């Protein structure tokens, strides 16, 4: 059709030049057709218009909706899942980066046989392993510092990271995320005796500890740069792991910690001399992080989360988090997912 229209528009030109233009247009259409068909077929697993392959470009993303920019759920296997299933013997496990020091999230409990890892994130890992490999214990856990979460994925050291990792546009440039599985926000943790009252002017002349590569540090730096925080606020104390900030606080090497409220509440449960100061001042969502080209794994995890929200999520929350976050608080129910669609 397009070639016929081109020939019609060239009537009266005559000669070889007209035919050359017509042939060029026809050839261009033929070359573009497979790409057009590929785009049309991209979302066949879950309906028309759904993006396939990689997630949204970071330069078109806003942090306020970063958690919605994930692929639609699917139970289909693909090259990433096939490679995981092809592992043999003792290596036939899902390799997952986790924390082992975050109380009630990813925590190695010394009071259990073999100092087992336990917590909210760990429960989710077992559920994913059950679905993909048919065994909830078919997991090789790797303790990953906060600052190495992205590099561990990109380097292939892990299949995924389940480690209280906030979905952001900046991170979407480097890794893919599942739909969100938890909602939280940044808060201030400080000694009960501290005059600090929250994320405000009482942070002037105070030393604030954050984890390297964390959204907390990014928020503090941005607010300092634009003058939203007192210029005397010292954010130079950064550590590889979030729990190290609590240690710095206990040693008097920091005056306050800024981190996700969900983590801060668990740290306050570990140390009765500290408490949350003020309300959350951001809204953030945790997601499971994977390689950018692992589309089949992203879709599978999103399908697993669909079932987990209705059967499993609440029981895990009640076990690990309700004592510190409450049964009726904002985070006490799973966030509703939204999936990326093309226009």
N, C-alpha and C positions, 0 to 999 in steps of 0.2 A: 504493500500500500504506500509506504513512505517513498520507495524507489519510483513507483508510478507517478506520484505527485511531483517528484523531482523532475522526471522526464517531461511531464506536461508543462511545468514551469519553464523548461528550457526550449520549448518550441520557438522556432524562429531564429535561434542562435546559429544552428547549422554547424557542420564541421566536426572535427575531432574533439575540440575543446568542450563542447556540450556533452558529448558522450563521456569524456573523462570525468567531468564534474558529477554526472549522474552515477557513474560507476563508483566514484569515491564515496558518495553519499550512501549508496547501497551497501558498500563494504563496511562503512562505519556502523550502519544499522545492524548488520550481521554480527559484527564484533561486539557490539554493546548488548545484543539480545541475551546472551548467556548471563551477563551481569544483572540485567533487568529481571530475568527469571529467578536468579539466585536470591535477589532481594525479596521478590514476591513469595518465595518458598521459605523465607527465613523463619517465620513463626509458625510453621505447620504443626508443631507439637502442641500448641496451645491457642491457636486461633490466628486470624490475620493481623498483620501490622506489628507483630512482636519482633524485637531485634534479636539477631542471632550472632554467634561468634563472640566478640568482645563487648564490654560494657561501654557506657557513655564516655565521650571525650571529656577530659577534665576541664578543658577551656570553655565548655558549654554548661558547666555544672555549678550549682550553688549549694553550699553546705546545708542550707535549710531543707533541701530535698534530696541530698546525697543518698539517704537510706532507701529512696524509691527507685534507684537506678541499678536494678539488678535484673537478671534474666528470669523468665517465667518458669514455673516448676515443670519438671519432666522426669519420668522414671526410666528413660532410655539410656542405655549404656553408650559410651563413646570412647575415644582413644585414651583419655585420662583414666577413666574407670577400668577399661580393659587392661591397662598397664598395671593398675593396682591389683586386680584380680589374677593377673598372670604371675604374680610373685609366688614362689613355692616354699614349702617347708616352713621353718621358723620365720622367714622373711615375709610370709603372706599376711601382712598387717597393714593397717592404715597408719601412716606416720604423721603425727600431729604435734605441732608446737603449742605448748601450754606454759602456764606459770606453775611453780610449785611452792610459792610463798604467799599467795593471796588467800587469806583466810576465808573459807566458805565459797571460794571461786575455783582456784586451782591450788590445792594445799596438800603437802605431804604430811599426813597425820602420823606423828611418832608413836601414837598410842594404838596403832593398828598393826597387825602382823605384816611385816615387810614394809612398814611405813607407806601405806597405800596412798595414792593420789585421790583426792575427793573434792567435791564442790559442785557448784552450779554448772560451770563450764565443762567439768569432767563428765557429768551426767549426759550432757549433750553429745560429747565425743563418743561415748558408749552407744548412744542411740544411732549415730551416723554409721559406726562400724557394724552394728547389727543389720542395718539396712543394706549396706554395700557388700559386706563379707559374710553376713549370716551369723556373726558371733560378736556380741558386745565387747568381748575382751580381746578381740583381734586388733589391738592397738599398740603401737610403739610410741610412747610418750617421749617428747624431747623438750627439756626445759629451755625456753628461749627468753632472753632478756627483752624488756620493752623496746630497747633501741635496735634490736635485731629481728623484729617480727617480719618486716618486709624483706630484708635480705635473705632470711631463711627460706622464704617462699620462692624468691627469684632464683636463688642458687640451687633449688631442688632438694634442700636438706629435709623439707617436710612437704607433705601433700596439702596441708592446710594449717592455719593457725586459729585456735579457739582460745583466746586469751584477753578477754575484756577489751577488745579492739574496736575503737570507734570508727564508724564509716565516715570518711571525709572525702571531699573532691580531690584534695592533694594526694591522698592515698589511692584513690581510684585511677590515678595516672600510672600507678606502679603495680597494683594488684586488683583482682576482682573480689567482690563481696557477695555474700548471700543476702537475702532479705534480713532485716533486723530481728534479733531474738531477745533484745532487752533495751529498755529506755532508761536513761539516767541523765545526769548533768553535773557540771563541775561545782565543787564546794570547797570550803576552807576547813581544814582540820588544825586545831591548835590546843595547847594545854587549857584546861578548864579555868585556870587562874589568869590566863592571858587577857589583856585589854582588847584584843582583836574581836570584833563583832561580826565580821563577814567580809565579803569582797567589796571593800570600800576604803575610805581614807584612813582607817585604823591600820592599814598595811604599810603606812609610811614608816620608813626607817626599819622595816622588818625584813628578815631574811626568809625568803620563800623557797621551799624545796619542791622540785618536780622531777619526774622521770624524763630522761633524754628521749627525744622523739615523740613525746606525748602531746596530746591536744591541749593539756593544761599549760605546758610551756608556750605553745604557740599562741594561746589566748593571752597569757600574761605579757608576752613580748609585744603583741599587736596593741594591747591596751596601753602599755607603757609608751610605745611609739606615737600613739595618737593623743596621749595625755589623759586617758580615762582613769589611770592609776597615778598615785603620787610618784614623782620622778625619783624619790629617794627609796622606793621599793627595790630591794635587792633580789634578783631572780637568778643569780649566778650559780646557785647550788643545784646541780643536776646529778642524777644518779642513774645507773643502768636499770635497776629494778625499783618499782614503786615502794616496796616494803622498806627499802633502804632509807627512804625519806622519814618513815616512822622512827627508825633507829637514830637518824640525825636529830630528829625532834627530841627524842628521849635523852640524847647526849648533850643537848643544849647548843648544837651546831646549826640549828634552824629554829625560827620562831613560829613557822606555820608550814603546812603542806597544802598544796592545791592539787586535787585529783578528782576523779569521778566520785560522786556522792555514794554510789553503791560500794566502791572500794573503801572510801573513807569510813563509812559506817562499820564495815567489817574490821578495819583497823582500830576504831574506837572500841569495838567489842573485845579486842585483844588487850587494850590498855585503858583501864578505867580512869586514868588521869587526863585523857584528852577527849575532846568532843567536837562535833560539827558546829561551825560558827556561821550563822546566817543560812539563807536559802540557796538552792542551786541557782546559778546565774547563766547557765547555758542549757541547751537540750541536745543530748547526744544519744546515738543508737549503736549498740554493739552488733557486729556481724562476723560471720565466719569468713576469713580471708583465704583466697586461693590464687593460683597463677592466672594471669589475664587471659590466656588462651585455653584455660580449662573449662570451657563452656558446659560440657556434659556434666562435670562435677558440680559446678555452680547450680545448674538446673536440678540435679539430683538432691543436693543439700536443701534447696528451696522446697522440693517436694517433701522431703523428710520433715522439714519445719512445719509444713501444713498439718501433718498428723501430730507432731509433737506439741503444737499449740493447744490442741484439743485433748490430748492424752499424754501427759508426762511433764509438761512445763510447770503446771501448777503444783504438782507433787514435789518437784525439785525445788521450786521457790519456797514452799512451806518448810521443806527440810533444812535448807541452807540460809535463806535470806529473810524470812518473815520476822524472825526474832530481832533483827537489826533494822530492817526497813519497814516493817509493819505489814499487816494483812490488808489494810485499806489505803495504802499509799499509792501514788501514781505508778511506780514500777511494778505493782503487785499483779499485773496482768500483761500478757505478751503484746507487743505492738502489732498493729494490723499491717500486713504486707501490701506493697504496691509494686508493680513490675514495669519495667521499661517498655515503652511502646514507641514506635516510629510514627512520625506525623503523616 
